[in-house]
Amino acid sequence: MSNINFLSASMNPIDAYDQDSINEMMFEFKPKEEDYMLRFFMNWDVIETKVFQIKLGNKVYGIPSSFHVMIGDDYGEVDWMQVDEMINREVECVSFDSELESWKLNQPELIGVEEQTLHWPMSQNIIPSHSNGCVILLSRKDQYHMTKNLLIDSFLVSV
C-alpha cells in the first residue's frame, strides 16, 4: 500500500487509509494567509483512484492520480504539476523535513501504481503529506494562481 499520511498537530503522520483518521486535527497550508493552519475537517471524500508510488530521494510517497504536487527550482520558484504528468519528465519535487524548517529538491521516480481507496479532506487548500520524516505538499487543484508570487521559503515554519 502506498504511503499517504497527513500531518498531525504533533507533526506525526495520520494514515489516509484509516477511517479513524477523519477524527484527527491536521495541518493545511492556506495560500491567502501564507501559513499553516491546524484544522479539524468536518467533510471528507472517500476516493477510489490510482495511487502513484513516487520515490523522492530515499522516501516513498503515495500521490493520488490527478492530484497536484509542488515542484520547484534552485532559485526557490514554485509551480504545481499533476502527478500523472510528472512521470519521465525533467522536474524536481519540493520536499521538506518533518518540522517544515528546511527544503530540498528531488527528481521523482515512479516505482509503482496501485488502485486504492483513501480518505481526503474536502479542502481547496494545500495538504502536507508525511513520509518517514519528510513532507511534500499536495492539492486537488492547481495552486499556481495562489502561489505564483511565493518562494519555497514561504512554506517553511519560522522557529
C-alpha positions as a printed NumPy array, in Angstrom:
array([[  0.   ,   0.   ,   0.   ],
       [  1.253,   3.461,  -0.86 ],
       [  2.311,   5.89 ,   1.808],
       [ -0.227,   8.727,   2.137],
       [ -0.201,  10.402,   5.537],
       [ -1.458,  13.749,   6.74 ],
       [  0.444,  15.884,   9.251],
       [ -0.961,  15.915,  12.803],
       [ -0.711,  18.613,  15.481],
       [  2.281,  16.74 ,  16.944],
       [  3.908,  16.7  ,  13.458],
       [  3.327,  12.943,  13.228],
       [  1.716,  11.063,  10.334],
       [ -2.028,  10.387,  10.15 ],
       [ -2.902,   7.463,   7.867],
       [ -5.15 ,   8.459,   4.934],
       [ -6.374,   4.857,   4.594],
       [ -7.672,   4.57 ,   8.159],
       [-11.242,   5.823,   8.588],
       [-10.483,   6.783,  12.203],
       [ -8.103,   9.42 ,  10.828],
       [-11.044,  11.636,   9.954],
       [-11.405,  12.356,  13.686],
       [ -7.918,  13.883,  13.937],
       [ -6.844,  17.507,  13.642],
       [ -4.351,  18.049,  10.84 ],
       [ -2.443,  20.8  ,   9.084],
       [ -3.238,  22.503,   5.812],
       [ -1.482,  25.436,   4.151],
       [ -3.684,  28.413,   3.276],
       [ -2.092,  30.398,   0.442],
       [ -4.068,  33.58 ,   1.215],
       [ -2.709,  33.651,   4.761],
       [  0.668,  32.204,   3.704],
       [  0.572,  29.992,   6.776],
       [ -0.214,  26.515,   8.055],
       [ -3.45 ,  26.092,   9.981],
       [ -4.329,  23.249,  12.309],
       [ -7.828,  22.169,  11.442],
       [-10.484,  19.602,  12.186],
       [-12.189,  18.737,   8.886],
       [-15.914,  18.066,   9.054],
       [-16.261,  16.798,   5.468],
       [-14.213,  14.075,   3.798],
       [-14.227,  12.357,   0.436],
       [-13.705,   8.643,   0.051],
       [-11.654,   8.427,  -3.134],
       [-11.158,   5.31 ,  -5.224],
       [ -8.298,   6.01 ,  -7.625],
       [ -4.915,   5.015,  -8.93 ],
       [ -2.203,   5.99 ,  -6.474],
       [  1.267,   6.6  ,  -7.864],
       [  4.132,   5.453,  -5.654],
       [  6.774,   8.113,  -6.193],
       [ 10.279,   7.913,  -4.78 ],
       [ 11.915,  11.234,  -3.881],
       [ 15.442,  10.681,  -2.638],
       [ 15.058,   7.719,  -0.276],
       [ 11.417,   8.43 ,   0.685],
       [  8.322,   6.954,  -0.985],
       [  5.081,   8.913,  -1.222],
       [  1.673,   7.853,  -2.421],
       [  0.094,  10.502,  -4.617],
       [ -3.463,  10.047,  -5.925],
       [ -3.985,  10.341,  -9.679],
       [ -4.873,  13.866, -10.878],
       [ -3.586,  15.468,  -7.65 ],
       [ -1.073,  18.314,  -7.936],
       [  2.384,  18.259,  -6.359],
       [  4.549,  21.287,  -5.556],
       [  7.599,  21.407,  -7.8  ],
       [ 10.376,  23.977,  -7.745],
       [ 13.848,  25.009,  -8.836],
       [ 17.152,  26.03 ,  -7.283],
       [ 16.007,  29.669,  -7.157],
       [ 13.091,  28.752,  -4.892],
       [ 10.392,  29.348,  -7.513],
       [  7.132,  27.416,  -7.004],
       [  4.958,  25.609,  -9.534],
       [  2.42 ,  22.79 ,  -9.441],
       [  2.084,  19.714, -11.637],
       [ -0.329,  16.801, -11.755],
       [  1.383,  13.622, -10.648],
       [  0.175,  11.894, -13.843],
       [  2.186,  14.411, -15.925],
       [  5.395,  14.208, -13.84 ],
       [  6.379,  10.721, -14.907],
       [  9.507,  10.641, -17.097],
       [  9.761,  14.444, -17.119],
       [ 12.671,  16.615, -16.016],
       [ 11.038,  18.166, -12.945],
       [ 12.053,  18.383,  -9.31 ],
       [  9.623,  17.991,  -6.433],
       [  9.997,  20.051,  -3.293],
       [ 10.255,  18.094,  -0.051],
       [ 10.515,  19.46 ,   3.473],
       [ 11.852,  17.995,   6.694],
       [  9.081,  16.883,   9.083],
       [  9.36 ,  20.111,  11.089],
       [  8.903,  22.194,   7.893],
       [ 12.129,  24.089,   8.623],
       [ 14.173,  23.186,   5.515],
       [ 13.58 ,  22.031,   1.949],
       [ 15.3  ,  20.206,  -0.876],
       [ 14.587,  19.206,  -4.46 ],
       [ 14.375,  15.637,  -5.736],
       [ 13.693,  14.156,  -9.158],
       [ 10.596,  11.918,  -8.917],
       [ 10.976,   8.223,  -9.745],
       [  7.865,   6.118, -10.381],
       [  8.132,   2.805,  -8.537],
       [  4.532,   1.583,  -8.827],
       [  0.85 ,   2.304,  -9.345],
       [ -1.978,   0.764,  -7.302],
       [ -5.752,   1.1  ,  -7.3  ],
       [ -6.68 ,   2.219,  -3.773],
       [ -9.399,   3.7  ,  -1.593],
       [ -8.423,   6.558,   0.717],
       [ -9.902,   9.419,   2.724],
       [ -9.169,  13.01 ,   1.707],
       [-10.38 ,  16.191,   3.435],
       [-12.689,  18.449,   1.458],
       [-10.408,  21.457,   1.188],
       [ -9.383,  23.874,  -1.536],
       [ -6.093,  24.434,   0.275],
       [ -2.733,  22.657,   0.243],
       [ -2.349,  19.474,   2.286],
       [  1.051,  18.352,   3.639],
       [  1.742,  14.635,   3.084],
       [  4.195,  12.988,   5.507],
       [  6.519,  10.051,   4.72 ],
       [  9.314,   8.809,   7.019],
       [ 10.352,  12.204,   8.32 ],
       [  9.769,  14.225,   5.136],
       [  6.798,  16.202,   3.84 ],
       [  5.558,  17.117,   0.361],
       [  2.691,  19.448,  -0.456],
       [ -0.349,  18.17 ,  -2.37 ],
       [ -3.537,  19.704,  -3.672],
       [ -6.616,  18.54 ,  -5.53 ],
       [ -6.331,  21.586,  -7.78 ],
       [ -3.552,  23.553,  -9.417],
       [ -2.43 ,  26.116,  -6.825],
       [ -0.187,  28.125,  -9.168],
       [ -2.515,  31.143,  -9.284],
       [ -2.474,  31.264,  -5.46 ],
       [  1.281,  30.655,  -5.005],
       [  2.917,  32.24 ,  -8.074],
       [  4.273,  35.145,  -6.008],
       [  5.594,  32.909,  -3.213],
       [  9.011,  31.343,  -2.921],
       [  9.565,  27.89 ,  -1.423],
       [ 10.844,  29.589,   1.764],
       [  7.284,  30.918,   2.259],
       [  6.242,  27.354,   3.101],
       [  8.793,  26.993,   5.904],
       [  7.838,  27.334,   9.558],
       [  9.876,  30.005,  11.281],
       [ 11.421,  28.962,  14.552]])
